[in-house]
Amino acid sequence: MKSREFNQKSSHHYSEKFDNNGTTQKENDNSDIIQVESNNPIKGNENINEPISDNPSDNKGLISGFFNIFSSSDEKIDSLDKVINDCEERLYTHADEASSQQSAINSLIGERNYLLMQLDSLQTAIAKSKNTSSQRVVQLERDHKKLKSLIKLLSSEIE
């Protein structure tokens, strides 16, 4: 929550409380705040030291005291409601952001898995190609040896 500064204004209600004897504006502000705080007792604890009685008229006073507590703090309740609503809005916003980030992560994981499958199939194709080419090389070497031996045989017969 944002803090609000107290701005002292001239008023006929407080004119007797402020005397201009050379004090600074800040000192006047602080003394006024302290006096205001000390003059306002905490609401709701007027009957704190009184014993609880079974008299219905006393109970009515107690119940009305509770209602006074809640009715006097409507501004506090409204401000707390605003804070709660603000927190809920932030929570839902962050939940939506987290959900969208999670879906983006899931999408990237799916894309990565697809690319890994493609890579695996390419590696398999390369391995098959190497196997085929090495078999072809072995076959060509055999054919080359056969041709050499045939040439040798033919050249020896011609001589």
N, CA, C and O of each residue as an XYZ file, in Angstrom:
636
protein
N       0.836     -1.169      0.000
C       0.000      0.000      0.000
C       0.884      1.237      0.000
O       1.970      1.241      0.579
N       0.424      2.243     -0.630
C       1.179      3.478     -0.698
C       0.903      4.308      0.547
O      -0.229      4.388      1.022
N       1.963      4.923      1.063
C       1.772      5.764      2.238
C       1.374      7.156      1.785
O       1.786      7.626      0.725
N       0.582      7.789      2.592
C       0.136      9.147      2.293
C       0.739     10.081      3.323
O       0.707      9.812      4.524
N       1.282     11.168      2.844
C       1.883     12.122      3.757
C       0.816     13.067      4.279
O      -0.146     13.394      3.584
N       1.006     13.495      5.511
C       0.075     14.414      6.144
C       0.441     15.829      5.726
O       1.573     16.268      5.931
N      -0.487     16.523      5.157
C      -0.273     17.917      4.778
C      -1.032     18.803      5.750
O      -2.254     18.715      5.863
N      -0.290     19.662      6.455
C      -0.923     20.549      7.433
C      -1.552     21.712      6.701
O      -0.921     22.334      5.846
N      -2.797     22.006      7.034
C      -3.517     23.124      6.439
C      -4.048     24.004      7.557
O      -4.275     23.548      8.678
N      -4.239     25.260      7.234
C      -4.778     26.182      8.234
C      -6.235     25.856      8.475
O      -7.004     25.666      7.533
N      -6.612     25.792      9.745
C      -7.987     25.500     10.094
C      -8.299     26.169     11.419
O      -7.453     26.212     12.312
N      -9.505     26.687     11.549
C      -9.882     27.330     12.806
C     -10.046     26.313     13.932
O     -10.023     26.686     15.105
N     -10.213     25.028     13.591
C     -10.368     23.995     14.611
C      -9.051     23.710     15.328
O      -9.050     23.349     16.505
N      -7.941     23.869     14.629
C      -6.648     23.532     15.199
C      -5.785     24.757     15.465
O      -4.602     24.616     15.774
N      -6.339     25.934     15.355
C      -5.520     27.134     15.495
C      -4.910     27.246     16.880
O      -3.810     27.782     17.015
N      -5.582     26.759     17.914
C      -5.027     26.861     19.262
C      -3.916     25.833     19.489
O      -3.126     25.989     20.419
N      -3.839     24.794     18.669
C      -2.809     23.778     18.848
C      -1.482     24.183     18.233
O      -0.434     23.674     18.632
N      -1.511     25.085     17.274
C      -0.288     25.468     16.587
C       0.091     26.880     16.987
O      -0.645     27.830     16.723
N       1.241     27.012     17.624
C       1.743     28.347     17.909
C       3.029     28.515     17.123
O       3.818     27.576     17.018
N       3.240     29.642     16.595
C       4.403     29.899     15.745
C       5.548     30.400     16.607
O       5.839     31.596     16.610
N       6.187     29.528     17.321
C       7.306     29.920     18.167
C       8.632     29.488     17.550
O       9.598     29.229     18.268
N       8.680     29.410     16.232
C       9.934     29.121     15.554
C      10.140     27.659     15.239
O      11.216     27.289     14.768
N       9.164     26.818     15.477
C       9.323     25.410     15.130
C       9.153     25.250     13.631
O       8.494     26.057     12.976
N       9.737     24.231     13.116
C       9.651     24.006     11.677
C       8.355     23.317     11.327
O       7.662     22.790     12.197
N       8.034     23.324     10.066
C       6.804     22.699      9.568
C       6.811     21.206      9.870
O       5.774     20.647     10.227
N       7.958     20.553      9.733
C       8.036     19.116      9.960
C       7.775     18.782     11.418
O       7.089     17.804     11.717
N       8.318     19.587     12.334
C       8.069     19.344     13.751
C       6.596     19.498     14.065
O       6.044     18.714     14.837
N       5.946     20.499     13.476
C       4.512     20.693     13.685
C       3.738     19.492     13.158
O       2.805     19.012     13.801
N       4.127     19.019     12.001
C       3.454     17.857     11.417
C       3.578     16.654     12.340
O       2.593     15.969     12.613
N       4.795     16.397     12.820
C       5.028     15.234     13.670
C       4.264     15.336     14.978
O       3.687     14.348     15.431
N       4.250     16.519     15.596
C       3.536     16.653     16.868
C       2.043     16.490     16.656
O       1.358     15.922     17.507
N       1.523     16.979     15.530
C       0.098     16.843     15.237
C      -0.261     15.379     15.018
O      -1.302     14.914     15.483
N       0.584     14.669     14.324
C       0.326     13.252     14.068
C       0.344     12.479     15.377
O      -0.511     11.623     15.607
N       1.306     12.774     16.230
C       1.399     12.074     17.507
C       0.176     12.359     18.351
O      -0.366     11.451     18.982
N      -0.279     13.637     18.375
C      -1.455     13.972     19.170
C      -2.696     13.300     18.616
O      -3.528     12.811     19.380
N      -2.830     13.270     17.309
C      -4.001     12.633     16.711
C      -4.014     11.152     17.048
O      -5.060     10.595     17.380
N      -2.847     10.510     16.961
C      -2.779      9.089     17.258
C      -3.057      8.813     18.723
O      -3.714      7.823     19.045
N      -2.572      9.667     19.624
C      -2.780      9.408     21.041
C      -4.202      9.738     21.474
O      -4.673      9.205     22.479
N      -4.903     10.612     20.734
C      -6.271     10.961     21.087
C      -7.285      9.958     20.568
O      -8.424      9.942     21.034
N      -6.903      9.127     19.624
C      -7.824      8.139     19.058
C      -7.550      6.779     19.671
O      -6.604      6.106     19.261
N      -8.357      6.350     20.651
C      -8.136      5.006     21.202
C      -8.527      3.962     20.169
O      -9.281      4.239     19.236
N      -8.009      2.777     20.349
C      -8.318      1.684     19.436
C      -9.778      1.314     19.621
O     -10.245      1.067     20.733
N     -10.476      1.282     18.512
C     -11.903      0.976     18.574
C     -12.092     -0.511     18.784
O     -11.346     -1.329     18.245
N     -13.095     -0.851     19.571
C     -13.425     -2.254     19.743
C     -12.969     -2.830     21.057
O     -13.391     -3.929     21.416
N     -12.117     -2.128     21.795
C     -11.684     -2.695     23.057
C     -12.164     -1.846     24.231
O     -11.473     -1.753     25.246
N     -13.339     -1.223     24.108
C     -13.899     -0.440     25.208
C     -14.314     -1.350     26.358
O     -14.148     -0.991     27.524
N     -14.843     -2.505     26.045
C     -15.367     -3.416     27.060
C     -14.413     -4.572     27.346
O     -14.853     -5.646     27.757
N     -13.150     -4.373     27.140
C     -12.214     -5.485     27.234
C     -12.042     -5.978     28.669
O     -11.888     -7.181     28.882
N     -12.063     -5.085     29.658
C     -11.838     -5.492     31.039
C     -13.136     -5.743     31.798
O     -13.093     -6.112     32.972
N     -14.267     -5.557     31.172
C     -15.541     -5.776     31.838
C     -15.893     -7.256     31.796
O     -15.654     -7.924     30.790
N     -16.457     -7.772     32.881
C     -16.816     -9.200     32.891
C     -18.005     -9.461     31.978
O     -18.852     -8.591     31.775
N     -18.054    -10.649     31.440
C     -19.153    -11.052     30.567
C     -20.335    -11.429     31.450
O     -20.190    -12.195     32.403
N     -21.493    -10.892     31.131
C     -22.670    -11.189     31.949
C     -23.710    -11.891     31.101
O     -23.659    -11.867     29.872
N     -24.661    -12.521     31.791
C     -25.732    -13.229     31.103
C     -26.960    -12.359     30.922
O     -27.992    -12.846     30.461
N     -26.879    -11.114     31.265
C     -27.999    -10.184     31.141
C     -28.229     -9.882     29.663
O     -27.285     -9.480     28.983
N     -29.461    -10.062     29.125
C     -29.711     -9.832     27.702
C     -29.420     -8.401     27.268
O     -28.998     -8.185     26.132
N     -29.631     -7.427     28.131
C     -29.349     -6.042     27.730
C     -27.854     -5.832     27.552
O     -27.436     -5.071     26.679
N     -27.030     -6.507     28.383
C     -25.584     -6.428     28.214
C     -25.162     -7.111     26.922
O     -24.256     -6.634     26.239
N     -25.807     -8.220     26.580
C     -25.501     -8.924     25.334
C     -25.837     -8.064     24.131
O     -25.120     -8.083     23.131
N     -26.929     -7.307     24.222
C     -27.272     -6.412     23.114
C     -26.186     -5.367     22.936
O     -25.834     -5.016     21.809
N     -25.657     -4.870     24.039
C     -24.562     -3.902     23.965
C     -23.316     -4.517     23.361
O     -22.606     -3.879     22.584
N     -23.058     -5.761     23.724
C     -21.902     -6.463     23.185
C     -22.060     -6.689     21.688
O     -21.129     -6.473     20.912
N     -23.251     -7.126     21.295
C     -23.510     -7.363     19.868
C     -23.433     -6.057     19.096
O     -22.843     -6.009     18.016
N     -24.022     -4.999     19.636
C     -23.943     -3.712     18.932
C     -22.506     -3.222     18.891
O     -22.104     -2.545     17.945
N     -21.718     -3.566     19.928
C     -20.293     -3.221     19.915
C     -19.571     -3.907     18.769
O     -18.732     -3.303     18.101
N     -19.906     -5.195     18.540
C     -19.307     -5.906     17.412
C     -19.714     -5.273     16.090
O     -18.894     -5.121     15.185
N     -20.989     -4.906     15.986
C     -21.439     -4.254     14.753
C     -20.746     -2.917     14.571
O     -20.421     -2.534     13.446
N     -20.514     -2.200     15.667
C     -19.806     -0.923     15.570
C     -18.377     -1.125     15.103
O     -17.844     -0.318     14.341
N     -17.756     -2.208     15.562
C     -16.389     -2.495     15.118
C     -16.370     -2.666     13.609
O     -15.530     -2.090     12.918
N     -17.304     -3.463     13.105
C     -17.309     -3.738     11.671
C     -17.779     -2.540     10.866
O     -17.267     -2.305      9.771
N     -18.724     -1.786     11.368
C     -19.206     -0.641     10.595
C     -18.192      0.486     10.606
O     -18.121      1.258      9.650
N     -17.404      0.599     11.667
C     -16.426      1.677     11.713
C     -15.220      1.369     10.844
O     -14.463      2.275     10.497
N     -15.032      0.127     10.492
C     -13.864     -0.214      9.687
C     -14.249     -0.563      8.253
O     -13.561     -1.345      7.598
N     -15.350      0.017      7.760
C     -15.751     -0.233      6.372
C     -14.667      0.207      5.400
O     -14.415     -0.456      4.394
N     -14.026      1.335      5.709
C     -12.954      1.800      4.826
C     -11.804      0.803      4.822
O     -11.224      0.519      3.774
N     -11.476      0.272      6.001
C     -10.409     -0.727      6.078
C     -10.806     -1.981      5.316
O      -9.994     -2.565      4.598
N     -12.053     -2.389      5.473
C     -12.535     -3.581      4.771
C     -12.505     -3.345      3.271
O     -12.105     -4.226      2.510
N     -12.930     -2.150      2.837
C     -12.889     -1.834      1.406
C     -11.460     -1.849      0.892
O     -11.189     -2.378     -0.186
N     -10.538     -1.265      1.667
C      -9.146     -1.257      1.214
C      -8.581     -2.669      1.209
O      -7.812     -3.024      0.315
N      -8.956     -3.486      2.204
C      -8.502     -4.877      2.206
C      -9.104     -5.649      1.042
O      -8.430     -6.481      0.434
N     -10.380     -5.379      0.724
C     -11.005     -6.014     -0.442
C     -10.262     -5.644     -1.713
O     -10.045     -6.486     -2.585
N      -9.873     -4.376     -1.814
C      -9.123     -3.944     -3.001
C      -7.792     -4.667     -3.075
O      -7.379     -5.109     -4.147
N      -7.118     -4.788     -1.936
C      -5.828     -5.482     -1.908
C      -6.012     -6.947     -2.275
O      -5.232     -7.501     -3.051
N      -7.044     -7.574     -1.718
C      -7.309     -8.986     -2.029
C      -7.624     -9.154     -3.507
O      -7.112    -10.070     -4.151
N      -8.467     -8.272     -4.052
C      -8.795     -8.344     -5.478
C      -7.555     -8.136     -6.328
O      -7.373     -8.799     -7.349
N      -6.699     -7.208     -5.901
C      -5.458     -6.955     -6.619
C      -4.575     -8.200     -6.600
O      -3.996     -8.575     -7.619
N      -4.478     -8.835     -5.435
C      -3.671    -10.052     -5.317
C      -4.255    -11.184     -6.162
O      -3.517    -11.915     -6.823
N      -5.586    -11.327     -6.138
C      -6.216    -12.368     -6.951
C      -5.969    -12.115     -8.431
O      -5.704    -13.047     -9.190
N      -6.057    -10.848     -8.840
C      -5.820    -10.519    -10.245
C      -4.388    -10.854    -10.630
O      -4.139    -11.410    -11.700
N      -3.441    -10.512     -9.748
C      -2.039    -10.847    -10.019
C      -1.849    -12.352    -10.073
O      -1.126    -12.865    -10.928
N      -2.503    -13.062     -9.155
C      -2.392    -14.520     -9.125
C      -2.901    -15.123    -10.423
O      -2.241    -15.973    -11.020
N      -4.091    -14.677    -10.867
C      -4.649    -15.208    -12.106
C      -3.793    -14.812    -13.301
O      -3.622    -15.605    -14.228
N      -3.252    -13.592    -13.292
C      -2.381    -13.161    -14.383
C      -1.137    -14.034    -14.425
O      -0.729    -14.495    -15.491
N      -0.529    -14.261    -13.250
C       0.663    -15.103    -13.203
C       0.326    -16.549    -13.557
O       1.134    -17.239    -14.178
N      -0.854    -17.007    -13.168
C      -1.264    -18.368    -13.525
C      -1.448    -18.484    -15.035
O      -1.063    -19.487    -15.635
N      -2.042    -17.448    -15.654
C      -2.201    -17.456    -17.110
C      -0.844    -17.426    -17.799
O      -0.621    -18.139    -18.778
N       0.067    -16.592    -17.281
C       1.407    -16.532    -17.854
C       2.112    -17.871    -17.703
O       2.763    -18.344    -18.634
N       1.983    -18.480    -16.535
C       2.616    -19.781    -16.305
C       2.024    -20.833    -17.232
O       2.746    -21.685    -17.749
N       0.718    -20.776    -17.441
C       0.061    -21.726    -18.337
C       0.548    -21.548    -19.770
O       0.830    -22.528    -20.459
N       0.646    -20.305    -20.215
C       1.118    -20.069    -21.584
C       2.583    -20.466    -21.720
O       2.988    -20.997    -22.754
N       3.381    -20.210    -20.682
C       4.782    -20.623    -20.730
C       4.894    -22.141    -20.724
O       5.753    -22.704    -21.403
N       4.033    -22.805    -19.963
C       4.050    -24.265    -19.933
C       3.661    -24.839    -21.288
O       4.251    -25.821    -21.739
N       2.668    -24.233    -21.942
C       2.281    -24.720    -23.269
C       3.394    -24.466    -24.276
O       3.613    -25.282    -25.171
N       4.103    -23.341    -24.144
C       5.241    -23.075    -25.024
C       6.344    -24.100    -24.786
O       6.962    -24.584    -25.734
N       6.586    -24.427    -23.529
C       7.596    -25.442    -23.198
C       7.189    -26.792    -23.769
O       8.019    -27.496    -24.344
N       5.917    -27.162    -23.617
C       5.438    -28.434    -24.167
C       5.578    -28.459    -25.681
O       5.945    -29.485    -26.254
N       5.289    -27.338    -26.330
C       5.439    -27.247    -27.780
C       6.901    -27.436    -28.179
O       7.204    -28.155    -29.131
N       7.800    -26.786    -27.448
C       9.231    -26.925    -27.741
C       9.710    -28.354    -27.485
O      10.549    -28.868    -28.225
N       9.189    -28.989    -26.455
C       9.558    -30.385    -26.177
C       9.086    -31.283    -27.313
O       9.819    -32.171    -27.748
N       7.869    -31.059    -27.795
C       7.350    -31.831    -28.927
C       8.187    -31.622    -30.179
O       8.484    -32.574    -30.902
N       8.570    -30.369    -30.436
C       9.411    -30.070    -31.606
C      10.777    -30.731    -31.461
O      11.313    -31.272    -32.429
N      11.344    -30.688    -30.252
C      12.636    -31.328    -30.010
C      12.543    -32.832    -30.241
O      13.430    -33.422    -30.858
N      11.470    -33.455    -29.748
C      11.294    -34.898    -29.950
C      11.165    -35.238    -31.431
O      11.712    -36.241    -31.890
N      10.437    -34.397    -32.185
C      10.298    -34.611    -33.625
C      11.657    -34.502    -34.311
O      11.993    -35.320    -35.167
N      12.442    -33.481    -33.931
C      13.772    -33.314    -34.527
C      14.696    -34.467    -34.145
O      15.518    -34.893    -34.957
N      14.571    -34.977    -32.922
C      15.380    -36.131    -32.519
C      15.014    -37.371    -33.330
O      15.891    -38.157    -33.689
N      13.725    -37.551    -33.621
C      13.313    -38.684    -34.458
C      13.874    -38.527    -35.870
O      14.342    -39.500    -36.461
N      13.830    -37.308    -36.415
C      14.395    -37.083    -37.743
C      15.894    -37.346    -37.741
O      16.422    -37.959    -38.669
N      16.579    -36.884    -36.699
C      18.019    -37.108    -36.591
C      18.320    -38.602    -36.517
O      19.258    -39.082    -37.153
N      17.536    -39.322    -35.753
C      17.721    -40.765    -35.633
C      17.522    -41.457    -36.977
O      18.293    -42.342    -37.347
N      16.480    -41.048    -37.705
C      16.244    -41.668    -39.016
C      17.361    -41.311    -39.995
O      17.745    -42.142    -40.818
N      17.888    -40.087    -39.918
C      19.011    -39.713    -40.786
C      20.265    -40.506    -40.426
O      21.001    -40.940    -41.312
N      20.509    -40.696    -39.136
C      21.668    -41.485    -38.728
C      21.527    -42.936    -39.182
O      22.508    -43.562    -39.583
N      20.313    -43.465    -39.117
C      20.063    -44.823    -39.599
C      20.307    -44.899    -41.106
O      20.920    -45.851    -41.591
N      19.831    -43.904    -41.837
C      20.034    -43.881    -43.296
C      21.514    -43.776    -43.637
O      21.988    -44.425    -44.569
N      22.246    -42.954    -42.880
C      23.689    -42.813    -43.122
C      24.401    -44.132    -42.825
O      25.293    -44.536    -43.571
N      24.015    -44.801    -41.745
C      24.636    -46.084    -41.403
C      24.365    -47.115    -42.494
O      25.262    -47.868    -42.873
N      23.129    -47.153    -43.003
C      22.803    -48.081    -44.097
C      23.602    -47.743    -45.342
O      24.094    -48.635    -46.034
N      23.730    -46.449    -45.627
C      24.478    -46.020    -46.809
C      25.949    -46.412    -46.689
O      26.549    -46.884    -47.655
N      26.527    -46.215    -45.505
C      27.920    -46.607    -45.294
C      28.087    -48.118    -45.464
O      29.050    -48.584    -46.073
N      27.136    -48.871    -44.917
C      27.192    -50.323    -45.027
C      27.113    -50.744    -46.495
O      27.869    -51.603    -46.947
N      26.189    -50.125    -47.228
C      26.028    -50.447    -48.647
C      27.284    -50.078    -49.433
O      27.750    -50.853    -50.268
N      27.825    -48.901    -49.165
C      29.017    -48.471    -49.912
C      30.225    -49.333    -49.553
O      31.042    -49.636    -50.423
N      30.353    -49.732    -48.292
C      31.487    -50.591    -47.935
C      31.336    -51.974    -48.586
O      32.322    -52.570    -49.018
N      30.089    -52.481    -48.653
C      29.864    -53.745    -49.353
C      30.215    -53.595    -50.833
O      30.803    -54.500    -51.426
N      29.866    -52.481    -51.417
C      30.166    -52.217    -52.840
C      31.672    -52.150    -53.063
O      32.180    -52.666    -54.059
N      32.390    -51.510    -52.132
C      33.851    -51.410    -52.238
C      34.470    -52.811    -52.161
O      35.371    -53.136    -52.934
N      33.991    -53.631    -51.237
C      34.507    -54.997    -51.109
C      34.247    -55.773    -52.402
O      35.122    -56.494    -52.880
N      33.052    -55.627    -52.964
C      32.707    -56.305    -54.221
C      33.611    -55.828    -55.359
O      34.081    -56.639    -56.156
N      33.856    -54.522    -55.438
C      34.727    -53.975    -56.485
C      36.162    -54.475    -56.323
O      36.827    -54.747    -57.323
N      36.646    -54.600    -55.109
C      37.999    -55.109    -54.872
C      38.103    -56.573    -55.317
O      39.106    -56.982    -55.901
N      37.063    -57.350    -55.036
C      37.053    -58.743    -55.490
C      37.082    -58.812    -57.019
O      37.840    -59.576    -57.616
N      36.233    -57.987    -57.625
C      36.201    -57.964    -59.094
C      37.553    -57.527    -59.658
O      37.999    -58.047    -60.681
N      38.188    -56.594    -59.008
C      39.496    -56.109    -59.458
C      40.537    -57.228    -59.382
O      41.338    -57.396    -60.301
N      40.526    -57.981    -58.302
C      41.455    -59.098    -58.143
C      41.196    -60.159    -59.211
O      42.133    -60.712    -59.786
N      39.932    -60.436    -59.467
C      39.597    -61.425    -60.498
C      40.092    -60.968    -61.863
O      40.638    -61.761    -62.630
N      39.902    -59.700    -62.158
C      40.352    -59.167    -63.442
C      41.874    -59.233    -63.559
O      42.405    -59.573    -64.616
N      42.560    -58.913    -62.489
C      44.025    -58.983    -62.502
C      44.500    -60.419    -62.768
O      45.391    -60.666    -63.580
N      43.870    -61.341    -62.056
C      44.268    -62.737    -62.254
C      43.926    -63.209    -63.672
O      44.678    -63.987    -64.260
N      42.816    -62.754    -64.215
C      42.437    -63.108    -65.579
C      43.420    -62.506    -66.591
O      43.804    -63.163    -67.558
N      43.817    -61.265    -66.361
C      44.787    -60.609    -67.247
C      46.116    -61.363    -67.188
O      46.750    -61.565    -68.223
N      46.537    -61.772    -66.028
C      47.770    -62.511    -65.865
C      47.701    -63.843    -66.624
O      48.646    -64.243    -67.303
N      46.594    -64.489    -66.489
C      46.399    -65.763    -67.151
C      46.417    -65.579    -68.676
O      47.053    -66.363    -69.381
N      45.754    -64.592    -69.171
C      45.714    -64.329    -70.610
C      47.095    -63.907    -71.131
O      47.508    -64.332    -72.210
N      47.777    -63.108    -70.396
C      49.102    -62.674    -70.838
C      50.091    -63.844    -70.829
O      50.978    -63.896    -71.681
N      49.961    -64.764    -69.905
C      50.844    -65.924    -69.883
C      50.516    -66.869    -71.038
O      51.425    -67.530    -71.540
N      49.290    -66.963    -71.472
C      48.910    -67.812    -72.583
C      49.358    -67.210    -73.907
O      49.670    -67.945    -74.843
N      49.393    -65.960    -73.995
C      49.810    -65.287    -75.216
C      51.320    -65.436    -75.374
O      51.772    -65.423    -76.519
N      52.046    -65.559    -74.460
C      53.487    -65.640    -74.528
C      53.878    -67.009    -74.853
O      55.069    -67.302    -74.961
